[in-house]
């Protein structure tokens, strides 16, 4: 399978489309006009059309989390 434009991996593309399909199944309105009623196909078409925004959350190391918690517990004077 060819890598989809705008995605760092095909796995991420599938995750984004699957999450959007769940939203559609739960009552979200499609952002495109389509003939199909299948939520998976609608989500796939929305992603291909560029209508779905996604981002990769920033990952923090354990040391960064500990430093933030310590800074919150003991503020600078």
C-alpha beads as a LAMMPS data file, in Angstrom:
LAMMPS data file: protein, C-alpha beads

77 atoms
76 bonds

1 atom types
1 bond types

-500.0 500.0 xlo xhi
-500.0 500.0 ylo yhi
-500.0 500.0 zlo zhi

Masses

1 110.0

Atoms # bond

1 1 1 0.000 0.000 0.000
2 1 1 1.315 3.428 -0.949
3 1 1 1.887 5.946 1.861
4 1 1 -0.994 8.421 2.060
5 1 1 -0.100 12.075 1.564
6 1 1 0.204 13.976 4.844
7 1 1 0.725 10.901 7.023
8 1 1 3.941 9.588 8.517
9 1 1 2.706 5.982 8.239
10 1 1 -0.169 3.972 6.823
11 1 1 -0.918 2.797 10.353
12 1 1 -1.608 6.397 11.456
13 1 1 -3.879 6.870 8.426
14 1 1 -5.917 3.833 9.494
15 1 1 -6.096 5.080 13.101
16 1 1 -7.362 8.512 12.014
17 1 1 -9.948 7.019 9.646
18 1 1 -11.106 4.505 12.272
19 1 1 -11.555 7.196 14.917
20 1 1 -13.532 9.316 12.461
21 1 1 -15.681 6.292 11.511
22 1 1 -16.538 5.827 15.208
23 1 1 -17.550 9.481 15.411
24 1 1 -19.837 9.042 12.400
25 1 1 -21.355 5.883 13.913
26 1 1 -22.044 7.851 17.093
27 1 1 -23.975 10.544 15.228
28 1 1 -21.414 12.998 13.797
29 1 1 -22.406 14.432 10.439
30 1 1 -20.190 13.653 7.427
31 1 1 -18.201 16.570 6.019
32 1 1 -18.616 15.367 2.420
33 1 1 -21.492 14.330 0.184
34 1 1 -21.273 10.664 -0.702
35 1 1 -23.464 7.847 -2.001
36 1 1 -22.330 5.314 0.596
37 1 1 -23.901 4.778 3.999
38 1 1 -20.907 2.892 5.440
39 1 1 -19.147 4.923 8.120
40 1 1 -15.726 3.421 7.343
41 1 1 -15.953 4.391 3.675
42 1 1 -17.234 7.890 4.524
43 1 1 -14.351 8.395 6.986
44 1 1 -11.816 7.186 4.421
45 1 1 -13.157 9.634 1.826
46 1 1 -13.095 12.494 4.353
47 1 1 -9.470 11.779 5.237
48 1 1 -8.469 11.544 1.568
49 1 1 -10.245 14.862 0.881
50 1 1 -8.250 16.519 3.677
51 1 1 -11.344 17.397 5.724
52 1 1 -10.084 15.733 8.906
53 1 1 -7.558 17.531 11.101
54 1 1 -5.254 15.455 13.308
55 1 1 -2.070 15.907 15.280
56 1 1 0.444 13.815 17.177
57 1 1 0.444 14.777 20.849
58 1 1 3.780 15.818 22.303
59 1 1 5.398 13.029 24.304
60 1 1 7.233 13.947 27.484
61 1 1 9.916 11.949 29.198
62 1 1 9.522 10.854 32.811
63 1 1 12.174 13.413 33.808
64 1 1 10.237 16.264 32.153
65 1 1 7.009 15.230 33.891
66 1 1 8.764 14.981 37.258
67 1 1 10.342 18.420 36.790
68 1 1 6.964 19.984 35.946
69 1 1 5.356 18.396 39.006
70 1 1 8.200 19.549 41.231
71 1 1 7.984 23.083 39.821
72 1 1 4.249 23.134 40.568
73 1 1 4.732 21.803 44.094
74 1 1 7.605 24.192 44.955
75 1 1 7.205 27.458 43.011
76 1 1 10.203 29.749 42.615
77 1 1 10.336 32.539 45.154

Bonds

1 1 1 2
2 1 2 3
3 1 3 4
4 1 4 5
5 1 5 6
6 1 6 7
7 1 7 8
8 1 8 9
9 1 9 10
10 1 10 11
11 1 11 12
12 1 12 13
13 1 13 14
14 1 14 15
15 1 15 16
16 1 16 17
17 1 17 18
18 1 18 19
19 1 19 20
20 1 20 21
21 1 21 22
22 1 22 23
23 1 23 24
24 1 24 25
25 1 25 26
26 1 26 27
27 1 27 28
28 1 28 29
29 1 29 30
30 1 30 31
31 1 31 32
32 1 32 33
33 1 33 34
34 1 34 35
35 1 35 36
36 1 36 37
37 1 37 38
38 1 38 39
39 1 39 40
40 1 40 41
41 1 41 42
42 1 42 43
43 1 43 44
44 1 44 45
45 1 45 46
46 1 46 47
47 1 47 48
48 1 48 49
49 1 49 50
50 1 50 51
51 1 51 52
52 1 52 53
53 1 53 54
54 1 54 55
55 1 55 56
56 1 56 57
57 1 57 58
58 1 58 59
59 1 59 60
60 1 60 61
61 1 61 62
62 1 62 63
63 1 63 64
64 1 64 65
65 1 65 66
66 1 66 67
67 1 67 68
68 1 68 69
69 1 69 70
70 1 70 71
71 1 71 72
72 1 72 73
73 1 73 74
74 1 74 75
75 1 75 76
76 1 76 77
